[in-house]
């Protein structure tokens, strides 16, 4: 976001961030945890599909390998508690909001196990 703010002006960058549902991270769904170290991210329920998801705390589409691995590790802990061992798959396809990194833990239907 800093690059956008420097290149396009602060007002433009703030407007773009305000338009992103994931940047707002309003607490109208269940929030499991928030991290500020070693980087900002949160685990919360997706308001579209009601599944746990990890959301990067910075508005960018691609996480580093380290960020992605840690987000998946924490998300998997939450998903195992909710769905059981082997009861979920990690889905990092960003369908509705493709410009803000987020990763879902989707339930595997019982008939597919």
N, C-alpha and C positions, 0 to 999 in steps of 0.2 A: 504494500500500500504506500510506503514512503516514496517509492519510485514514481507512482502515479501522482502523489501529492506534489512532488517536486516538478514533475513534467507538466501536469495538467492544472495545477493549482489546488489548494486545499479544499475549496468549496466543491469542486468536481469529485474529488476522492471521497469526501464525506457523503455526498449524495449517492455515489455508487455503493458505498458500504451500507447506507441506510436502506437501499433497495434489496439487499441480500438478507433473506430470512435467517440464514445460519449465522451471520455476523451479529444479529440481534440477540440470539440465544435467550429469548424470553422464557420464563419459567412457567409455561402453560402446559408442558409435558413433564414427565418424571425425569429428574436429573439424578444420576447415580453418583457422579463425582466430577470435580474440576481440578485441573492441574495448572500450575504456573511454572513449575520447574520439572524437567529441564527445558520445557517449552509449554506454551499455553494450548490446552485442549480440554474438551469435556466429553463425557459419556452421558447421553440422554436418549429418551425415546423419540423416534421420528414422529412428527405430527401427521405425516401422510400414511405411514404403514404400521405405526405402533410397534416398531422393533427397536432394540437398542442400536445406537450408532455413535461412533466417535466423530467428533467435529474438531478440526484444526482451529485454533484460536486466532488465526491470521487469515485474511482474505486472499487466498491463492489456491489454485487448482491442484497443484502437485506438492506433496509432502516429500521431505528427504527420506532416504531409506531408513535412517534412524527413527525419524518421527513416525513413519508408517509402521515400523515394527513395534514400537512402544504402544502406539494407539491400538493396534491389533491385539497385542498381549493383554492390555487392560480390558478392551472390549470383549475378548474371549473369556476372561474371568467372570464378567457380568453375564454373558450369554450362557455359560455353563451353569451358573446359579439359576437362571431363568428357564433354560430349555433342557438342561442335563448334558452330560458328556456325550458328544456325537449328535446332539440334537439341533445343531445349527451349522450354517456355512457363512463364511465371510464373503461379503459382496461389496466390492469397491467400485462398482459401476455407478457413476454419478448421473442419474437420469434427469431429474427435475431441476437440479441446481448444479450445472456442470462446472461452474467457475469457483466453487469453494469446496476444498477437500473435505470429504466425509465418507465414512465406511460403515456399512450396515452389517449386523449379525442377524441373518434371517433364519427363522425356524425351519427345520426339515420336517415335512409332514410325517406323522407316524407310519403311514403306509409306505413311505419311501426309504425307511431305515433298513 
